[in-house]
């Protein structure tokens, strides 16, 4: 099988609108960096720990958007903060609400660029799907984001800012410890490959997990990667979150086309990294994501092959009905075929929930995200794709 799909697309360079007069953003700084910043503006050393804690609580517990809201700080101190720093978050351009309650946010970040985030309400939890890059380099052929060229990585402030914006919209700041949260889970499954932006993703998630701030458990954060093998072990060591693998095929031949990074890191290498993921256990399983594509990867033989591949890895398999987007060459598998596939996986001893599409009517479902300004016509790449081999 051959395909003209590039492993990495051309990266589009858009000049960032940088204003030299913009003050340093206090959002996204780790506590030690925030303390250092306060030291640099002349805060006495004996006050820095207290002032850092106060500001941290205002930003990440109460959701303050201005220094004037920080009413337990003296007026003089607030004035100094205002002259020295900014509180800069992503800006909501549009908010769409699906018939099923899913919310999609189109957000403007520094430089005028745009990303999307999605909030998915469920009976027992609320999941916020956030982005890590503007665009993506990976060109996964079933994914709409893959048709958008990479602009740049998001900063820690822009990543954690997506959480802050959602909490604003859902009005859930300053809740008591036992009160139910709307945003209870975070998934790094939006635009971009998180492990091509590991440092910034790590710094943002450490803020999200800090017990004196947003205070999300590491087990309520799931990072999804297409298979950036060298960064997988590091992710487990430095973030400690749950891991999901955008898998989607049982042979290198098919995965090379669906997930082109497979040409660099083959299935065997990827699964070896999974077996060595820190904290991997029956209570902290890896999730293998598997999009169901009609006649491409959905045969019963492939279900059996999948069981063999992941043998020995504590895991579950999320089956994802393909969500169409303009210009795609793929179709979703028939529902009865998805159920047959799931049944085989279940009989093989692995949980295989079928992810019910959420937000399809507002293009907020898995694989549909893309900055609105670039919703124009099908990608030129799509015309160059060779036909996939038929499913076995």
C-alpha positions, 0 to 999 in steps of 0.5 A: 500500500502506498500513500502520498500523505506526508508525515508532517505538513508544511508549517504555516507561519503567521506573524504573532501580534506582539505588543512590546508594551504587554506586561508579563502574564501571571497566569500559567506561572508555577508557584516558584516562578510566581514567587520569583516574579514577586521578588523581582518587583520588590516584595520583601522576602518574608512576605513572598510565600504569603503573597504567592499563596494569596494570588494563587488562590484568587487566580485558581480558586476564586477565578479572579480576572483582575487585580482589583478583585483581590480584595484581601490585598492592600490597595498599594499592593494591587496597584503594584501588581497592576503596573507589573503584570497582566491576567491574560486568558483566552477570549471566547469568540463563540460558544455553541451549545449542542442539542445534547448539552455539549458546549464548544468554545472557539477561543482567541489566544495571543497573537489573534490565533484560535483554538477550540475546547469542548465541555461534555456534561454527563450524569456523573461527571463533566469532561472538558476536552482541551487543546495543546497546539494551534493546528497539528503536525500529524495529519491523521487522515480521519481527523479534521484538525489534521487538515489544519497546518500547525501554527504554534504550541500553546503556552501553559497560560493558554492551556490552563486558561481553557479550564478557567474559561470553562469554569467562568462559563459554568459559574463554578468558582469558589465551590466548597470542597464537597460540592459537585463540580461541573468540570470534574475531568480533563482530557487532552484530546483537543487540537494538537499533539500534547507530546509535541508540547510536553513542557507546556502541557506538563506545567499547565497540568501541574497547575490544574492538579495543585491542591491549593488551586483547581485541585483536580486529581491526576487520575481525572486527567487523561492525555491522549497521544498518537504515539510520540514514543520518546515522551510517553515514559516522561509523561508518566513520570512528570505528570502522572496522568492517565494515558490514552493512545490514539491507536486505530489499527492493528497493522503497521500498513494501515496505521501508517496511513491513518496515523502517519507518525506510525512510520516513525514509531511502529506499533511494536515500539509504541506498545513497549512504551505502554507496557513500561508506563509508570503507575500502570496497573489494573486500577490505572489502565491505558485507554486505546482509542479506536475509531471505527472506519467502514471497510478500513479497520472494523473487521472481526479479524482485526478485533481479534488481532487487537486483543493479541496486540495489547495482551498483558497491558492493563487497558480498555478499548474505547470504540469511537464511531467515526464523526464525519467532517467536510471533505473526508474520504471515510465513512462510519462503520455500520452500528451492528458491525461496531457492536460485533467488534465490541463483543469480540473485545469483551469476550477477550477480557477487555472492556470496550465501551462504545463512545456515544457521539456528543456534539455532532450537530455543532462539529464538537465531536471527536475528530471534528475540531478545527479553528472556524476561520479555516472551515472552508473547503476540503484539504488539498491533501484529501485528493492525494490519498490513495484508497485504504486497503479493505478490512480483512 
